[in-house]
Amino acid sequence: MATPTLAVWKFTSCDGCQLSLLDCEDELLTLAGQVRIAHFLEASSAVLPGPYDVSLVEGSISTPDERRRILEIREQSTTLVVIGACATHGGIQALRNFADVTEYLSVVYASPQYISTLDTVTPISAHVRVDYELRGCPIDRRQLLDTLTALLAGRKPDLPDTSVCTECKRRGTTCITVSQGIPCLGPVTHAGCGALCPTYNRGCFGCFGPMTAPNVGALLPILRINGMPAEAVDRAFATFAAAAPEFAERSIDEPPQ
């Protein structure tokens, strides 16, 4: 039986999710003994041609070249897993979707005529079929390892499809909004982080993106009642998952009830 091949690809991003894989250290060494790492420029300059059994894709699509490359990667990959908020929802760089890109180019670059960019930043799923999504900024390393282990074993990864609130309950963490009045996006944010921020008395800021069918409208007045200004509400929903339509459809002009 042939050794499975793994490829790791980078698009517009900060490399943080790839570093999460490298941070696995001992586990990564074990994984390397079970797969052939064919493409992972963060770790090695060695590049093997496809096809690839599993491709991990970090980053969003922001240039014409990236739009072309993701089509080629999808064609060469049996299973394509997108990792991190940039790949799943556009990430922080998708904030430029709400501004004039031409104006940005003229301000930031001395010679903007040499810059080739798209008008908007989009997640990977806007261009190709995605098999699995690992959320977060950065991703959770345990979830990454569990997913890779499942794929190598030929089974479907067990990925959560609930909210951060359910993880708080499983950990026995008292709701910080109810007990302390701390604004938190946990009720509408996808699980997978282990409720890291609420466990340390910090409201969830939505880096795992929206859960399935989030009731954002019901959360908005609660955030305002707990002292979150309209501008802060808008900033929270339009940061890590700026391109997510579930978070874009909201009203921040309603006064607290």
Helices and strands as residue ranges (DSSP letters): E 5-10, H 16-22, H 26-32, E 36-40, E 52-58, H 64-76, E 77-83, H 85-89, G 92-98, H 101-108, G 112-114, G 124-126, E 132-134, H 141-152, H 164-171, H 176-180, G 186-188, H 196-199, H 216-225, H 230-237, H 245-248
